[in-house]
Amino acid sequence: MKINQAFPSKYIKAAVLAGKEHTLIIDKVKIEDVGGQGSEEDKPCIYFQGKQKGCVLNRTNAGAISSKYGDDTDDWTGKPVIVYPDQTMFQGKMVDCIRMRIPASVALPEDDIPF
């Protein structure tokens, strides 16, 4: 038995990515209670086309996506994002995490400001 099977989650974990990058298409972003048993904690969660599990967005990933696709998460639908495993410092220890970035080939929208 794999321990992740004993404790299933609604959200993807870094281990599921198997050390590789994956280019996924954003399906939707919605606010969900991710606090767990008896604790209410609403956070944005991102879902991908063709995938059952989503990912809780942290400020780092949300900032990486919004810097290219804008602040309105409705505008992210149908856009590609690279999802990859990484590590970050949390409570004084290095822990596995999920990071997201936009593929380099994605063009930024034209700016309508005349100057």
N, C-alpha and C positions, 0 to 999 in steps of 0.2 A: 504494500500500500504506500502511496505517496502522501506525505503529510498535507499537501495542498488539497488533496481529495477529501481528507478528513475535516477540513475547515474551508468549505467552498466560499467564494466571495462573488458579489455582484460586479466587482470591478477588477480590471486586469492588474497584475502585479509584475514587477520587473522580471522575475524569474520566467514568466510565460514567454517573454520576448526572446529567450534562448541566446542572449548575447548578440543579437542581430538588430539591424535597423529594419523597419517596416514602413512602407509608404501606404498610408490609408486615406480614405476620403471621408471627410466629416459629414455625418448624417444630421446631427442636431446637438444642441447644448441646452441643458435644462437644470434648474435648481432642484436639488434633492437633499433629503435628510440623510447625512452620512454619519451621524453621531453614534449609532449603534444602540444597544440595549438601554432604553430609558433616557438616553441623552439626545437632545435635539441640537443638531448642528447642520444648518443649510449651507451647501456649497454648490458651485456650478460643476456639472459633470458633462463630459463630452462623449458622444457615441459616434461610431463609425459605420459606414455602409457595409452590410454583410457580416457584421460582428455582433454577437449577443452582449458581450460585456463592455461597459464603458470605463472611463477613467475620471477620477476626481481631479479637477483642475486646480493647480496651485498658482500662486502669483507669477512664478517664473515661466511656466508653460503658457498661461493665459497671456502674459506679456509678449512672449515670442510669437504667438499666433496673431494677437491684435496689432502688433507692430507692422505686419504685412497685410492683414485682411480687415483691419479697422476695429473699432470699439464695439460695434453691434454684432453680437453673436449670431443673429439671424443671417448676416451676410457671410458667415463661415460655411454654411451648408453647401456641399458639393465641391469644396476646396480640398486640395491635398495637403497632408502634413506627414512629416517623418517622425515616427515614434521609435525611441531607442532607450536601452537601459543605460544607467549611469550610476554614480554614487554622489552622495551629499552628506554634509555634516549635520547630524541631528542629535541633540542632547549630549554633545561631546563625543559622539561616535560616528564613524563612517557607516552609512547604511545605503542599501540599494534603493534606487528611485527610477522613475520614468521621466524622460525629457522629450520635448517636442520641438521641432523646428520646421521651417517652410523650405521646400525644395528650392534650389538656386534658380531653376528655370521658370519659376512663377514670376510673372511681370507685375509690377505695381500699377495701380490704376493711374490714369492721367490726371494731373492736377488742373482744375479749372481756374486757378488764380492767374490772372494775366499780369505778368511782369517781365 
